[in-house]
Amino acid sequence: MLEDEVYTLDTIITFDPATFTETIEVYRNYGVEIGDNYLVDTLITFDPATYKETVELVKVPFYKEVDEMPFFGDCGDLQGDARKACSDKAMLNHIYMNVTYPEAARKQKKEGTAVAQFVIRPGGWIENLSIIKSVSPEIDAEIMRVIQTMPKWTPGEKNGKVVSVQFVLPVKFRLE
């Protein structure tokens, strides 16, 4: 392999309960460009004829730009800017009603805007939650806690198909 070649390692694990043996295959998948946006899902299949279970790691793309962005709350009857405004209001209301300024951050007079990033999956749930701009560990933990309490979103669409979409959410903490 040349040192500038880019590849990913894919793994297939097969378990045979009849013989209690497990086979692990690792192979290189060439041609993956740096910057590809994908999640890794685990796909488990069982063949009752052979009693073999196969576990595969499957790359699932997510998008930053889509035809229809995911939306939060009861905004399905609206379109375009009206839907976005409704979704933003519902999301901000959820955050406002559930967030608590962490006492340790308050005592240290920590304030600022933290930024969370997550992927909204086709089922409407949130995955791959992370903080990409931190204010303090306590504030980061509180933002993550509140985001994890969000009910399901209505997923986004690209080319008429429901897809995973990356979402970036800034949250401002300010002492008064």
ABEGO torsion letter per residue (X at the ends): XBAABBBBBBBBBBBBAAAGBBBBBBBBBBGBBBGBBBBBBBBBBBBAAAGBBBBBBBBBBBBABBABBBBBEBAAABBEAAAAAAAAAAAAAAAAAABBBBAAAAAAGBBEBBBBBBBBBAAGBBBGBBBABBABAAAAAAAAAAAAABBBBBBBBBGGBBBBBBBBBBBBBBBX
